[in-house]
Amino acid sequence: LIMRPYLWVIALTPLQGAFTTLFAATNSRVWDNRGHFKGQYIVEFGKVEELTTVPARDEQLAHTLWKTTEAVIETMNDTAS
């Protein structure tokens, strides 16, 4: 409650929060340089950032996340049909 009046200084609007995702999904620079962007962590305004934490660089964890995401999407598709 004390911080609420000050949040506007540091908080992003929904559009600002979605900007990086929209950039990654729609910008021709990403498509034209897909070798550079493929599998990379894109931070705001299209900058590629190095993954610095151990879990972020764990290939087995990434594989598990990918497989879990596919399973969830498949389940959602099955229930939507």
C-alpha positions as CSV (number, residue, x, y, z in Angstrom):
1,L,0.0,0.0,0.0
2,I,2.9,2.3,0.8
3,M,4.6,1.6,-2.5
4,R,1.5,1.9,-4.7
5,P,1.8,5.6,-5.5
6,Y,5.4,5.0,-6.6
7,L,4.9,2.0,-8.8
8,W,4.2,4.1,-11.9
9,V,7.9,5.1,-11.9
10,I,9.1,1.5,-12.3
11,A,6.1,-0.5,-13.5
12,L,5.5,-1.2,-17.2
13,T,2.2,-0.9,-19.0
14,P,0.9,-4.2,-20.5
15,L,2.0,-3.0,-24.0
16,Q,5.5,-2.2,-22.7
17,G,5.7,-5.6,-21.0
18,A,4.7,-7.3,-24.2
19,F,7.1,-5.3,-26.4
20,T,10.0,-7.8,-26.3
21,T,7.7,-10.8,-27.1
22,L,6.1,-8.8,-29.9
23,F,9.6,-7.9,-31.2
24,A,10.7,-11.5,-31.2
25,A,7.6,-12.7,-32.9
26,T,7.2,-10.0,-35.6
27,N,10.4,-8.1,-36.3
28,S,12.1,-8.8,-39.6
29,R,15.5,-8.3,-38.0
30,V,14.9,-11.5,-36.0
31,W,13.9,-13.5,-39.0
32,D,16.8,-12.1,-41.1
33,N,19.3,-12.9,-38.4
34,R,17.6,-16.0,-37.0
35,G,20.9,-17.7,-36.5
36,H,21.9,-15.0,-34.1
37,F,18.5,-15.0,-32.2
38,K,17.7,-18.7,-32.3
39,G,17.4,-20.1,-28.8
40,Q,18.7,-16.9,-27.3
41,Y,17.3,-14.9,-24.4
42,I,16.0,-11.7,-25.8
43,V,15.7,-8.8,-23.3
44,E,13.9,-5.5,-23.9
45,F,14.2,-3.8,-27.2
46,G,15.7,-6.8,-29.0
47,K,19.0,-7.2,-27.2
48,V,20.3,-10.7,-26.8
49,E,21.4,-11.4,-23.2
50,E,23.7,-14.1,-22.0
51,L,22.1,-16.6,-19.7
52,T,23.9,-16.3,-16.4
53,T,22.2,-18.6,-13.9
54,V,23.0,-22.3,-13.7
55,P,19.3,-23.4,-14.2
56,A,19.1,-21.1,-17.3
57,R,22.0,-23.0,-18.9
58,D,20.9,-26.5,-17.9
59,E,20.1,-28.3,-21.2
60,Q,18.3,-31.2,-19.4
61,L,16.0,-28.7,-17.6
62,A,15.4,-26.9,-20.9
63,H,14.5,-30.2,-22.6
64,T,12.2,-31.1,-19.7
65,L,10.5,-27.7,-19.9
66,W,10.0,-28.1,-23.7
67,K,8.5,-31.6,-23.4
68,T,6.2,-30.5,-20.6
69,T,5.1,-27.5,-22.6
70,E,4.3,-29.7,-25.6
71,A,2.3,-32.1,-23.4
72,V,0.3,-29.3,-21.9
73,I,-0.5,-27.8,-25.3
74,E,-1.4,-31.2,-26.6
75,T,-3.8,-31.8,-23.7
76,M,-5.3,-28.4,-24.2
77,N,-5.8,-29.1,-27.9
78,D,-7.4,-32.5,-27.1
79,T,-9.9,-30.9,-24.7
80,A,-10.7,-28.1,-27.1
81,S,-11.6,-30.5,-29.9
